[in-house]
Amino acid sequence: MVSSQVLQKSIDELRGITRVDLCIVDLEGQVLASTFEGDEIQTETIQLFAESIAESQVIQGCHFFKIFDGRMAEYILVAKGSSEDAYMIGKVAVSQTQNLIIAYKERYDKNNFIQNLLLDNLLLVDIYNRAKKLHIDVEARRLVFIIETKYEQDNGALETLKTLFAGRPKDFITTIDEKNIILVRELKESETYDEMGDVAMLIRDMLNSEAMSAVRISYGTIVNELKQVSKSYKEAKMALDVGKIFYMEKNIIAYNTLGIGRLIFQLPIPLCEMFIAETFGDCMPDTFDDETLMTINKFFENNLNVSETSRQLFIHRNTLVYRLEKLQKTTGLDIRVFEDALTFKIALMVVNYMKYVGEEG
């Protein structure tokens, strides 16, 4: 249904040009938009006209018109005055409003189509048939962004995004659940992943400043056909989940940069448990104290460089060596050695994954 704000703007513009007052009401007589006091028209009069077979009629010195959605009357338009001019302006307003209804229905149909496309709810033949009816190009480069908002049903963030991309009619912005906004972006042949990273940063910065909304953004890979859009969406969804587990410090994450995190995310839990048991035995990483964990993480951040790690931790080099040797005695892994460090790093990521699955379950 067309919003009251849109209807009001439409008749305000007509009133400004023609000087004829207009009013749009629903079939129950409730005023939706008006350029004069709506209570001048009695509800009973509206209802009687709505129930009649007439499509237009002069009642109490005003022209009444039915506005149709297909074959069904949707609104009643009242043009103040009984002159021929009022009649003509009323007909123009009816035509304009009916065109708005068609446009809004098409927008709704496109939104519904994109939602079902993302969720894989359409047969291949339906994708092509409906895309043709909705004038959507089936062979175009596209990429899916997921924007996760901090709060559920963040309408401010949604409206800001629609405003930001208002000049791109071939992009689609929709929602599938209460916290995620989906942007299906159509790309030019020359556009690359680097530029998509710039788009993600633009979205993040705009929502942070305009909508005051902290967001996490993920995006999938570029696809070349409409039927593959769901693939890019699933990739973006995986990137969002993997980012929460392994890359919490990042608020923008691309599917093609997930690295080993993507591999671990797809491992079955029994295999993860077996790997952790073989690696750590009874000494699980979540039993380490904060000092040990901070030392390990800082050591990895500095590419196993003892001197730089001790400097950043503000401890003596020998103190760091002592901590690493103590860790070796506990776990059997010397993370100063690349192979052991690799095993340890992967094991920590697997533990984080298992915790995430446990919390989600």
NORMOFEN-V909956 format. One record per backbone hydrogen bond with DSSP energy under -1.0 kcal/mol. CO is the residue of the C=O (numbers start at 0). NH is the residue of the N-H. If there is no record, write none. Layout:
CO_NH, CO_NH
//
This chain:
2_6, 3_7, 4_8, 5_9, 6_10, 7_11, 8_12, 9_13, 10_14, 11_15, 12_16, 13_17, 14_18, 20_79, 21_34, 22_77, 23_31, 23_32, 24_75, 25_28, 29_25, 32_23, 36_39, 37_40, 41_45, 42_46, 43_47, 44_48, 45_49, 46_50, 54_65, 56_63, 58_61, 61_58, 62_78, 63_56, 64_76, 66_73, 66_74, 68_71, 71_68, 74_66, 75_24, 76_64, 77_22, 78_62, 82_86, 83_87, 84_88, 85_89, 86_90, 87_91, 88_92, 89_93, 90_94, 91_95, 92_96, 93_97, 94_98, 95_99, 96_100, 97_101, 98_102, 99_103, 100_104, 101_105, 102_106, 103_107, 104_108, 105_109, 106_110, 107_111, 108_112, 109_113, 110_114, 111_115, 112_116, 113_117, 114_118, 115_120, 116_119, 122_126, 123_127, 124_128, 125_129, 126_130, 127_131, 128_132, 129_133, 130_135, 137_225, 140_186, 141_222, 142_184, 143_219, 144_182, 145_217, 146_180, 147_215, 152_154, 153_157, 154_158, 155_159, 156_160, 157_161, 158_162, 159_163, 160_164, 162_165, 164_167, 167_170, 171_183, 173_181, 177_152, 178_148, 180_146, 181_173, 182_144, 183_171, 184_142, 187_190, 191_195, 192_196, 193_197, 194_198, 195_199, 196_200, 197_201, 198_202, 199_203, 200_204, 201_205, 202_206, 203_207, 204_208, 205_209, 206_212, 215_147, 216_252, 217_145, 218_254, 222_141, 224_227, 225_228, 227_231, 228_232, 229_233, 230_234, 231_235, 232_236, 233_237, 234_238, 235_239, 236_240, 237_241, 238_242, 239_243, 240_244, 241_245, 242_246, 246_249, 250_216, 252_218, 253_256, 254_257, 257_260, 258_261, 259_263, 260_264, 263_266, 267_271, 268_272, 269_273, 270_274, 271_275, 272_276, 273_277, 274_278, 275_279, 276_280, 279_282, 281_283, 283_286, 284_287, 288_292, 289_293, 290_294, 291_295, 292_296, 293_297, 294_298, 295_299, 296_300, 297_301, 298_303, 299_302, 301_304, 304_308, 305_309, 306_310, 307_311, 308_312, 309_314, 315_319, 316_320, 317_321, 318_322, 319_323, 320_324, 321_325, 322_326, 323_327, 324_328, 325_329, 326_330, 327_331, 333_336, 336_340, 337_341, 338_342, 339_343, 340_344, 341_345, 342_346, 343_347, 344_348, 345_349, 346_350, 347_351, 348_352, 349_353, 350_354, 351_355, 352_356, 353_357, 354_358, 355_359, 356_360
//
